[in-house]
Amino acid sequence: MSIEIDVLNGDASWPMAEPLFNAVWPPEVVATLPWAGIVSAHADLRVLVQAEPEGVVCHVGIYRREVTWNGRKFKAGGIGGVATRADLRRKGYASIALNAAVQVLKDEGATDFGLLFCEPHNAPFYMGRGWKPFDGEIWCEQPAGRVRFEAIAPYVYHIKRAPPTGVIDLCGLPW
Ligand SMILES: CC(C)(COP(=O)(O)OP(=O)(O)OC[C@H]1O[C@@H](n2cnc3c(N)ncnc32)[C@H](O)[C@@H]1OP(=O)(O)O)[C@@H](O)C(=O)NCCC(=O)NCCS
């Protein structure tokens, strides 16, 4: 079995990713999730794993964002939209895509730390891959203004540092 891993411009590659999103997160499923109703940013880059003959089997979005941590500016490498086709899970696709995304952030050289948000049942997946809980407050923008983001829990990945606690302001929409 051969797979192809591409890192593509987020907007340009959305049409390739969209069918996977629609399959993994149809509106009736999203309505049941803690992040239902939250307006999210669009990915700057997308890691797409493609297999033959299935096509796109896994997606990881990358969000480059200048955030503040305790009032000081840092470059966060956001990770979001991590999804594998339901019938092709537990084959290592998300691990491959997540590794590729973190490698992109490391190679770019500018990122201070990775930052993602996940539901409790997915936490062991990320913690098994080096992500650590951020035990502080997250603030973000929503259409109505600046709000505390508490819907899903934050996890950080050490690149140059890994903030353990304090206040992170996403300075924009969450991902
Ligand atoms: C979370 C999710 C992305 C994981 O995708 P995946 O492609 O199944 O992930 P992987 O195959 O890399 O790893 C999943 C588990 O399968 C195991 N695994 C990997 N390859 C395997 C193989 N060949 N045989 C058996 N198990 C395997 C991994 O070790 C991992 O278990 P671990 O966390 O205990 O180590 C997927 O379940 C999903 O799309 N869920 C719905 C959307 C969602 O909740 N996304 C997360 C948003 S934060």
The ligand as an SDF file (V2000), in Angstrom:
LIG
                    3D

 48 50  0  0  0  0  0  0  0  0999 V2000
   -8.7840   10.8700   16.4270 C   0  0  0  0  0  0  0  0  0  0  0  0
   -8.5640   10.3410   15.0030 C   0  0  0  0  0  0  0  0  0  0  0  0
   -8.1910   11.4950   14.1080 C   0  0  0  0  0  0  0  0  0  0  0  0
   -7.4180    9.3060   15.0320 C   0  0  0  0  0  0  0  0  0  0  0  0
   -7.1920    8.9210   13.6760 O   0  0  0  0  0  0  0  0  0  0  0  0
   -6.4440    7.5360   13.2880 P   0  0  0  0  0  0  0  0  0  0  0  0
   -6.0140    7.6590   11.8810 O   0  0  0  0  0  0  0  0  0  0  0  0
   -7.2960    6.3950   13.6900 O   0  0  0  0  0  0  0  0  0  0  0  0
   -5.1800    7.6220   14.2670 O   0  0  0  0  0  0  0  0  0  0  0  0
   -3.9610    6.5830   14.3150 P   0  0  0  0  0  0  0  0  0  0  0  0
   -4.2920    5.3770   13.5220 O   0  0  0  0  0  0  0  0  0  0  0  0
   -2.7250    7.3320   13.9870 O   0  0  0  0  0  0  0  0  0  0  0  0
   -3.9160    6.2690   15.8410 O   0  0  0  0  0  0  0  0  0  0  0  0
   -5.0870    5.8520   16.5340 C   0  0  0  0  0  0  0  0  0  0  0  0
   -4.7620    4.6900   17.4210 C   0  0  0  0  0  0  0  0  0  0  0  0
   -4.5960    3.5620   16.5850 O   0  0  0  0  0  0  0  0  0  0  0  0
   -3.3610    2.9250   16.9000 C   0  0  0  0  0  0  0  0  0  0  0  0
   -2.8410    2.3400   15.6610 N   0  0  0  0  0  0  0  0  0  0  0  0
   -2.1330    2.9680   14.7090 C   0  0  0  0  0  0  0  0  0  0  0  0
   -1.8150    2.0900   13.7300 N   0  0  0  0  0  0  0  0  0  0  0  0
   -2.3840    0.9160   14.0760 C   0  0  0  0  0  0  0  0  0  0  0  0
   -2.4400   -0.3580   13.4700 C   0  0  0  0  0  0  0  0  0  0  0  0
   -1.8490   -0.6030   12.3060 N   0  0  0  0  0  0  0  0  0  0  0  0
   -3.1300   -1.3280   14.1050 N   0  0  0  0  0  0  0  0  0  0  0  0
   -3.7530   -1.0750   15.2830 C   0  0  0  0  0  0  0  0  0  0  0  0
   -3.7180    0.1060   15.9030 N   0  0  0  0  0  0  0  0  0  0  0  0
   -3.0410    1.0760   15.3130 C   0  0  0  0  0  0  0  0  0  0  0  0
   -2.4980    4.0370   17.3840 C   0  0  0  0  0  0  0  0  0  0  0  0
   -1.4180    3.5360   18.1660 O   0  0  0  0  0  0  0  0  0  0  0  0
   -3.4730    4.8580   18.1750 C   0  0  0  0  0  0  0  0  0  0  0  0
   -3.6580    4.3610   19.4610 O   0  0  0  0  0  0  0  0  0  0  0  0
   -2.9270    5.0790   20.7090 P   0  0  0  0  0  0  0  0  0  0  0  0
   -3.3720    6.5250   20.7230 O   0  0  0  0  0  0  0  0  0  0  0  0
   -3.3910    4.2730   21.8600 O   0  0  0  0  0  0  0  0  0  0  0  0
   -1.4610    4.9700   20.4150 O   0  0  0  0  0  0  0  0  0  0  0  0
   -9.8390    9.6160   14.4750 C   0  0  0  0  0  0  0  0  0  0  0  0
  -10.2930    8.7280   15.4620 O   0  0  0  0  0  0  0  0  0  0  0  0
  -10.9690   10.5430   14.0570 C   0  0  0  0  0  0  0  0  0  0  0  0
  -11.0140   11.0150   12.9220 O   0  0  0  0  0  0  0  0  0  0  0  0
  -11.9500   10.7940   14.9710 N   0  0  0  0  0  0  0  0  0  0  0  0
  -13.1090   11.6280   14.6500 C   0  0  0  0  0  0  0  0  0  0  0  0
  -12.7370   13.0800   14.5410 C   0  0  0  0  0  0  0  0  0  0  0  0
  -12.0630   13.5840   15.7750 C   0  0  0  0  0  0  0  0  0  0  0  0
  -12.5120   13.4140   16.9000 O   0  0  0  0  0  0  0  0  0  0  0  0
  -10.8960   14.2460   15.5640 N   0  0  0  0  0  0  0  0  0  0  0  0
  -10.0780   14.7900   16.6140 C   0  0  0  0  0  0  0  0  0  0  0  0
  -10.3380   16.2170   16.7790 C   0  0  0  0  0  0  0  0  0  0  0  0
   -9.2850   16.8610   18.0910 S   0  0  0  0  0  0  0  0  0  0  0  0
  1  2  1  0
  2  3  1  0
  2  4  1  0
  2 36  1  0
  4  5  1  0
  5  6  1  0
  6  7  2  0
  6  8  1  0
  6  9  1  0
  9 10  1  0
 10 11  2  0
 10 12  1  0
 10 13  1  0
 13 14  1  0
 14 15  1  0
 15 16  1  0
 15 30  1  0
 16 17  1  0
 17 18  1  0
 17 28  1  0
 18 19  1  0
 18 27  1  0
 19 20  2  0
 20 21  1  0
 21 22  1  0
 21 27  2  0
 22 23  1  0
 22 24  2  0
 24 25  1  0
 25 26  2  0
 26 27  1  0
 28 29  1  0
 28 30  1  0
 30 31  1  0
 31 32  1  0
 32 33  2  0
 32 34  1  0
 32 35  1  0
 36 37  1  0
 36 38  1  0
 38 39  2  0
 38 40  1  0
 40 41  1  0
 41 42  1  0
 42 43  1  0
 43 44  2  0
 43 45  1  0
 45 46  1  0
 46 47  1  0
 47 48  1  0
M  END
$$$$
